[in-house]
Amino acid sequence: MPMRYGICLPLFMATIAAAAIAQTSHEPTVAALPAAALDPTQSFSDNCAACHQEDGKGIEGAFPALAGDAFVLGPAAAPIHVILEGRGGMPSFKADLTDAQIAAVLSHVRTSWGNKAAPVAAAEVAQLRNREAPKADDGKIISAH
Protein backbone atom coordinates (compact mmCIF):
# COMPACT_ATOMS: atom_id res chain seq x y z
CA MET A 1 0.00 0.00 0.00
CA PRO A 2 1.56 3.31 -1.04
CA MET A 3 2.15 5.86 1.71
CA ARG A 4 -0.35 8.35 0.29
CA TYR A 5 -3.24 5.96 1.01
CA GLY A 6 -2.06 5.54 4.61
CA ILE A 7 -2.36 9.28 5.14
CA CYS A 8 -5.53 9.83 3.12
CA LEU A 9 -7.66 7.22 4.84
CA PRO A 10 -7.37 8.72 8.38
CA LEU A 11 -7.84 12.21 6.93
CA PHE A 12 -10.95 11.04 5.05
CA MET A 13 -12.36 9.41 8.20
CA ALA A 14 -11.76 12.59 10.23
CA THR A 15 -13.57 14.64 7.58
CA ILE A 16 -16.55 12.26 7.65
CA ALA A 17 -16.71 12.49 11.46
CA ALA A 18 -16.57 16.29 11.37
CA ALA A 19 -19.35 16.42 8.79
CA ALA A 20 -21.52 14.15 10.93
CA ILE A 21 -21.04 16.43 13.93
CA ALA A 22 -21.81 19.52 11.85
CA GLN A 23 -25.10 18.01 10.68
CA THR A 24 -26.48 17.56 14.19
CA SER A 25 -29.35 19.71 15.40
CA HIS A 26 -28.63 23.35 16.25
CA GLU A 27 -30.67 23.12 19.46
CA PRO A 28 -29.26 25.46 22.10
CA THR A 29 -27.04 23.76 24.66
CA VAL A 30 -29.37 25.03 27.39
CA ALA A 31 -32.18 22.95 25.90
CA ALA A 32 -30.45 19.81 27.17
CA LEU A 33 -30.37 21.12 30.73
CA PRO A 34 -33.27 20.56 33.09
CA ALA A 35 -35.62 23.54 33.41
CA ALA A 36 -34.47 24.11 37.00
CA ALA A 37 -31.00 24.94 35.68
CA LEU A 38 -32.30 27.92 33.70
CA ASP A 39 -31.67 31.33 35.20
CA PRO A 40 -34.67 33.52 34.28
CA THR A 41 -32.67 36.74 34.66
CA GLN A 42 -29.91 35.44 32.39
CA SER A 43 -32.44 34.13 29.85
CA PHE A 44 -34.00 37.61 29.69
CA SER A 45 -30.58 39.27 29.41
CA ASP A 46 -29.48 36.93 26.64
CA ASN A 47 -32.63 37.19 24.53
CA CYS A 48 -34.62 40.33 25.35
CA ALA A 49 -32.61 43.02 27.13
CA ALA A 50 -30.97 44.40 23.99
CA CYS A 51 -34.36 45.79 22.97
CA HIS A 52 -36.46 45.91 26.14
CA GLN A 53 -33.49 46.92 28.34
CA GLU A 54 -32.28 45.29 31.56
CA ASP A 55 -34.62 47.52 33.59
CA GLY A 56 -37.66 46.53 31.48
CA LYS A 57 -38.30 50.15 30.48
CA GLY A 58 -37.73 49.55 26.76
CA ILE A 59 -36.83 52.39 24.40
CA GLU A 60 -39.61 54.89 23.82
CA GLY A 61 -40.87 54.84 20.27
CA ALA A 62 -38.90 51.71 19.40
CA PHE A 63 -39.31 48.89 21.93
CA PRO A 64 -42.17 48.76 24.44
CA ALA A 65 -41.60 48.83 28.17
CA LEU A 66 -42.34 45.57 29.95
CA ALA A 67 -42.25 47.07 33.44
CA GLY A 68 -45.83 47.76 34.48
CA ASP A 69 -47.23 46.77 31.08
CA ALA A 70 -50.80 45.44 31.29
CA PHE A 71 -50.20 43.16 28.30
CA VAL A 72 -47.41 41.16 29.98
CA LEU A 73 -49.27 41.21 33.32
CA GLY A 74 -52.50 39.85 31.84
CA PRO A 75 -53.21 36.27 30.81
CA ALA A 76 -49.92 34.50 30.00
CA ALA A 77 -51.19 33.12 26.68
CA ALA A 78 -50.93 36.51 24.93
CA PRO A 79 -47.23 37.22 25.62
CA ILE A 80 -46.38 33.55 25.06
CA HIS A 81 -47.96 33.82 21.61
CA VAL A 82 -46.00 37.00 20.82
CA ILE A 83 -42.70 35.38 21.80
CA LEU A 84 -43.47 32.29 19.73
CA GLU A 85 -44.80 34.07 16.64
CA GLY A 86 -43.37 37.59 16.84
CA ARG A 87 -45.33 40.78 16.19
CA GLY A 88 -44.58 44.13 14.62
CA GLY A 89 -40.80 44.46 14.65
CA MET A 90 -40.31 41.67 17.18
CA PRO A 91 -39.03 38.43 15.66
CA SER A 92 -40.41 34.98 16.32
CA PHE A 93 -38.43 33.00 18.87
CA LYS A 94 -40.24 29.72 18.15
CA ALA A 95 -37.23 28.11 16.47
CA ASP A 96 -34.64 29.66 18.78
CA LEU A 97 -35.91 29.14 22.33
CA THR A 98 -37.16 26.04 24.09
CA ASP A 99 -40.42 25.99 26.03
CA ALA A 100 -38.41 26.15 29.27
CA GLN A 101 -36.43 29.18 28.05
CA ILE A 102 -39.58 31.06 27.03
CA ALA A 103 -41.20 30.22 30.37
CA ALA A 104 -38.08 31.47 32.19
CA VAL A 105 -38.04 34.74 30.25
CA LEU A 106 -41.74 35.40 30.80
CA SER A 107 -41.52 34.45 34.47
CA HIS A 108 -38.73 37.01 34.85
CA VAL A 109 -40.75 39.69 33.05
CA ARG A 110 -43.94 38.98 35.01
CA THR A 111 -42.18 39.09 38.41
CA SER A 112 -39.55 41.85 37.96
CA TRP A 113 -39.50 45.68 38.11
CA GLY A 114 -42.54 45.77 40.38
CA ASN A 115 -44.57 43.43 38.13
CA LYS A 116 -46.69 41.06 40.18
CA ALA A 117 -48.07 38.38 37.87
CA ALA A 118 -47.85 34.60 38.13
CA PRO A 119 -44.77 32.92 36.66
CA VAL A 120 -45.17 30.85 33.50
CA ALA A 121 -44.62 27.09 33.29
CA ALA A 122 -42.94 25.40 30.33
CA ALA A 123 -46.09 23.27 29.95
CA GLU A 124 -48.11 26.45 29.22
CA VAL A 125 -45.68 27.36 26.44
CA ALA A 126 -45.73 23.82 25.03
CA GLN A 127 -49.51 23.83 24.97
CA LEU A 128 -49.60 27.01 22.88
CA ARG A 129 -46.71 25.94 20.67
CA ASN A 130 -48.47 22.68 19.83
CA ARG A 131 -52.04 23.99 19.60
CA GLU A 132 -53.83 23.72 16.30
CA ALA A 133 -54.15 26.90 14.30
CA PRO A 134 -57.60 28.50 14.59
CA LYS A 135 -60.09 27.64 11.90
CA ALA A 136 -61.03 30.39 9.46
CA ASP A 137 -64.68 30.33 10.55
CA ASP A 138 -64.17 30.46 14.33
CA GLY A 139 -65.04 34.19 14.39
CA LYS A 140 -62.14 35.10 16.68
CA ILE A 141 -61.27 38.80 16.60
CA ILE A 142 -57.58 39.61 16.28
CA SER A 143 -56.43 42.75 18.04
CA ALA A 144 -53.20 44.38 19.10
CA HIS A 145 -52.52 45.39 22.67
Phi, psi and omega in degrees: 000122179297154183301324183299328178287328179294330178274321184292321183299310178297324179294318177298316180296321178295322178295317178298316179297318180295321179295321179296320178293319182294335182274358179292166182302151177264024178305139178300145179304324181299332183299333181280345181278151175295152183305327181296338182280348180285136175260110183304321180296317180292321178300318177296313181301317183290330190243339191232331190294334180301326180260311186272357177071151181299330181271003178074008184272356179062196176230114185307131179083351182236306184229125185294149174290144176255338178291120178075008183281124182299328180297312181284341180271347180282202179305135186296335184301322183295306179292330175300314180300318181295319179294319180292316189256344185079170178188142181057235178272356181278130180284165172282138177251010184305316183273350186256331184241143177282168176301319180295322179293317179296318178298320179295315179299310181294324177298319177298312182299317186283350182235011182246167174057032181089355177292139183228066177241162181294143175296168182249138178265149178302328179296326178295319179294315180300320180299316180287323179297323186264355182295147176293148175295147179296150177282151183299333184259016183281354174070014181288133180271131179261129179217154177271161178272000000 
